Amino acid sequence: MLHASTDINQLINEPKTDPDFPHAPLGWTRKETLKVAQDEGLELTEDHWVTIRALQRYYAQHEDDTVINLRDLHDALDECFHPKGGLKFLYTLFPGGPIAQSCRLAGLKAPYIATDPGFGSVA
């Protein structure tokens, strides 16, 4: 399978990326994210958008990994938001689970166990 950057057909049809979200997955849009957030009863603040950018950047940096390591992702988010309270703060932003719900908003597939209700997510 060719990488997207080496497939000329993919490059021709590739939509322009949002400059505020350089690591967004193909086809991801703010408009769709706003719709998903509204459907889930969230009003997005700047902290939500910062989380989305952080997740998209993390996934882009780990795109060659066969599986996203949930513990590493968990730790990266905790560190990113440490000054505001880490994961406790993220649970206030994303009551559906800081990883599961924020991944949906970021257009990313959440790691498998992140959607397990026993892991602290109601997604």
HELIX and SHEET records of a PDB file:
HELIX    1   1 ALA A    4  THR A    6  5                                   3    
HELIX    2   2 ILE A    8  ASN A   13  1                                   6    
HELIX    3   3 ARG A   30  ASP A   39  1                                  10    
HELIX    4   4 GLU A   46  GLN A   61  1                                  16    
HELIX    5   5 LEU A   70  CYS A   80  1                                  11    
HELIX    6   6 HIS A   82  LYS A   84  5                                   3    
HELIX    7   7 LEU A   87  LEU A   93  1                                   7    
HELIX    8   8 ALA A  100  ALA A  106  1                                   7    
HELIX    9   9 TYR A  112  THR A  115  5                                   4    
HELIX   10  10 PRO A  117  PHE A  119  5                                   3    
END                                                                             
